Amino acid sequence: MMDERLLMIQSGRNVRMEPLKKQTRGELTMSANMQLEQLKQFKYELTRFMMIYKFALEEMETKIEILKEEFQSLHDYSPIEHTKSRLKSPESIINKMLRKNKNKEFSLDAVRACVKDIAGLRITCSFISDIYRVSDMLANQDDLKVLGVKDYIKHPKANGYQSLHLLVEVPVFLSDCQEHVCVEVQIRTIAMDFWASLEHKIFYNYSKSSKTVPEHLTRELKNAADKAYELDVQMERLNREIQDIKDAQSEDDLQAELRRIIGEDRQLSLPAQFMRLLGE
């Protein structure tokens, strides 16, 4: 079944079934050779198609790692906790196309235009403010183009799901051309990620058994999502208050260190440039 579906999406060509007719041995050999060449060409095109998305995902992962290391090295804090990437399998892509394009023939070009989440990257942050911070940093990179934003934090889904989704166009440079590839980026807090992961497991188990999820369970899941959001807000407030205390303490420590260096009973003339730097 999988082979038949794959043959449906040869690049730029739609497969048509021809009625069977009696063929000579030579015609059969020629037909077999043509089919073999078509399979080889299709394998090449499918491999190239999937590689482009893989490369785009790797580029995004590299960008995130650079930002993460920069913040850890220079700011002693990173808004990025961890990342997770995934690439849809060809079978998963085809199944989605069949759901979205029922009774329609399609090609690899149609897949590229219709399925925007072939490559996906999930970024987990500590706080809600970090989500928008990371989003802004990505949007400010010249080689990335944000094609769309879905803010499920300000506007949660009915089931309680919260996350910030970005559709980002990433340039991929190959040996013979440049491709612009879509990558879906999901940015969420640890609490949002915890809720979404468990919600997916619960509903996946029910979908396998073809059972309807009880109403009280969906209600409780929505309530759990609301509590997770409240926890995010509370933890961010606590972090902000602690940071204000640390900043005030750091300023006191700096002044104490300066007094120790200069000495309270003698004067020391410091360069004007150094004093301006301290003032900043």
Residue pairs with C-beta under 8 A, 6 or more apart in sequence:
2 91
5 91
5 94
5 98
6 42
6 46
6 90
6 94
7 15
7 42
8 14
8 15
8 94
8 105
8 106
9 46
9 94
9 97
9 106
9 107
9 108
9 110
9 111
10 38
10 41
10 42
10 45
10 107
10 108
11 42
11 45
11 49
11 107
11 108
11 109
12 107
12 108
12 109
13 107
14 105
14 106
14 107
15 105
23 31
45 108
46 90
46 108
49 108
49 111
49 112
50 87
50 90
52 172
52 174
52 179
52 181
53 87
53 118
53 119
53 181
53 183
54 87
54 119
55 172
55 181
56 119
56 170
56 172
56 181
56 182
56 183
57 85
57 87
57 119
57 120
57 121
57 183
59 170
59 172
60 85
60 119
60 121
60 168
60 170
60 183
60 185
61 83
61 85
61 121
63 138
63 141
63 144
64 80
64 83
64 121
64 123
65 83
67 78
67 80
67 134
67 137
68 78
68 80
71 77
71 78
71 79
71 80
72 78
79 125
79 126
79 127
79 130
79 133
79 134
80 123
80 124
80 125
80 130
80 134
81 124
81 125
81 126
81 190
82 124
83 121
83 122
83 123
83 124
84 121
84 122
84 124
85 119
85 120
85 121
85 122
86 120
86 122
87 118
87 119
87 120
88 96
88 115
88 117
88 118
88 119
88 120
93 111
93 115
93 118
96 115
97 106
97 110
97 111
97 114
97 115
100 114
100 115
101 110
101 114
106 114
111 118
116 167
116 182
116 184
117 184
118 182
119 181
119 182
119 183
119 184
120 183
120 184
120 185
120 186
121 183
121 184
121 185
121 186
122 185
122 186
122 187
122 188
122 193
123 134
123 185
123 186
123 187
123 188
124 188
124 189
124 190
124 193
125 131
125 133
125 134
125 187
125 188
125 189
125 190
126 189
126 190
126 239
127 189
127 232
127 235
127 236
127 239
128 153
128 189
128 232
128 233
128 236
129 236
130 189
131 153
131 164
131 187
131 188
131 189
132 164
134 187
135 149
135 164
135 166
135 187
138 144
138 146
138 166
138 168
138 185
139 146
139 166
143 170
143 171
144 168
144 169
144 170
145 168
145 169
145 180
146 166
146 167
146 168
146 169
147 167
147 168
147 169
147 182
148 165
148 166
148 167
149 164
149 165
149 166
149 167
150 164
150 165
151 164
151 165
152 161
152 162
152 163
152 164
152 165
153 162
153 163
153 164
153 192
156 162
156 225
156 229
158 222
159 199
159 218
159 221
159 222
159 225
160 195
160 199
160 221
160 222
160 223
160 224
160 225
160 226
161 195
161 196
161 199
161 225
162 188
162 192
162 195
162 225
162 228
162 229
163 186
163 187
163 188
163 192
163 196
164 186
164 187
164 188
165 184
165 185
165 186
165 187
166 184
166 185
166 186
166 187
167 182
167 183
167 184
167 185
168 182
168 183
168 184
168 185
169 180
169 181
169 182
169 183
170 180
170 181
170 182
170 183
171 178
171 179
171 180
171 181
172 178
172 179
172 180
172 181
188 196
189 232
191 228
191 229
191 231
191 232
192 228
192 229
192 232
194 228
195 221
195 224
195 225
195 228
199 221
199 225
202 213
202 217
202 221
203 213
206 212
206 213
258 278
261 268
262 268
262 270
